[in-house]
Amino acid sequence: MTDRQTPRRTVLVVTNLFAPALDTSVFRILKFVKYLPEFGWRPVIIPVEVRKPRRMDARLLADVPPEAAVIRPRRPFRRFLSEILALVRRDPVFGSRAGPYRAAVRAIPRIARDTGAEVCLVTLPPAGLSYPALKAMEAGLPVVLDFRDPPTILEKLGRDGKNPARARFFEDAERQAIRQARRVILNTEAARAAAEAAGLATAAGFDVITNGYDEAEFAGIDAAPPAEVFTMLYTGSVHEASHIANFIRGLERALQRIPEMGTRSRLVVLGDARFLAQAARSPAAALIEERGWVPRAEVARAIANAHACLLFCPPSTTPLRVPSKLYEYLRGAREILAFVNEGAAAQVIRAARAGTVTTPEDPEAIAREAARAFLAWRSGAAPDKNRGAIAAYERRALTARLAAILAEASVRPA
């Protein structure tokens, strides 16, 4: 562990949402902010998203270190007026939130001057990343781009014919931001390979900092799953219902083949994934316990106390993405049952020897895998995980890499 330093340098962090917003997108930047002071950086955070988060959890603020500052631009009349003008002009870029978003971003140069920031880290969903990055560059700040999802150029988002002008704008702005940024961070090796294959021009190539797990969230957890019940766990949301329906069909078949599963299994769901809605009038419904959203500490405990954690990536998910929950599963789960197509997530699971990968579109294959996992639990078998590979995803270690990138990016050209 690195001894805590007194931060000597300031990094401006531009993000969309921040704690206490309870949103998947918050945790990556929240953990960076938590550990950056240990490596000599004082983070000043500007959340530019104006919508109110659907869920809030004040307990997340415990991860914000005392050295950090969070500046939430207010909504003055000019900002309100810019929103009205954006609506009147039918702004093709940011939709109905264009005005407030732009007004918040315009505050970046002033805040940078007031705080003495040496470098700007822009970490946003790809569609909103380019504008604040270019605005910071105009102010003379060295910029590090952090793509929390693959660039829109690689995933061809928006090329569905509905709004080609909007898609072209995103791609052109994104190429410019990538070309002019001091450093560009992607969150999977698959995304880096795709970016290099696409010939995207950068000043210093692409860095990779994946998502990860915070060891502090698992500290002191005494994992003791109930020996008499095979516990499967799913956490988070579900963006497409089709793969959940296939899983329920597969689970039904497994229950028919191994009746004991019906009395010695359960599926715990944390979040807003509606498994019960897909399992209506199915024998699998009796296994499902939907508990809704719970505090982060309870999520880590549930992962550690499960026999198998479930991962789903619907067919529409590109092979460049890895769900952020996978890294927490790697740390805490005994076994991962991944119902995903081939891609970055499957590669991570296999490299860590942490579980199995099954197509999400074949109920028969799902049935075989569910039955295998139950029988393995009954026999006491568990994967021999690659602990060294998993340790590379620890949040403090990932933040150390970010701190080094910030230091290199902040050096002014001679």
Buried (B, 14 or more C-beta within 10 A) or exposed (E): EEEEEEBEBBBBBBBBBBBBBBBBBBBBBBBBBBBBBBBBBBBBBBBBBBEEBEEEBEEBEEBBBEBBBBBEBEEEEEBEEBBEEBBEEEBBBBEEBBBBBBBBBBBBBEBBEEBEBBBBBBBBBBBBBBBBBBBBBEBEBBBBBBBBBBBBBBBEBBEEEEEEEBBEBBBEBBBBBBEBBBBBBBBBBBBBBBBEEEEBEBEEEBBBBBBBBBBBBBEEBEEEBEEEEBBBBBBBEBEBBBBBBBBBBBBBBBBEEBEEBBEBBBBBBBBEBBBBBBBEEBBBBEBBEBEEBBEBEEBBBBBBBBBBBBBBBBEEBBBBBBBBBBBBBBBBBBBBBBBBBEBBBBBBBBBBEBBBBBBBBBBEBBBBBBBBBBBBBEEEEEBEBBEEBBBBBBBBBBBBBBBEBBBBBBEEEE
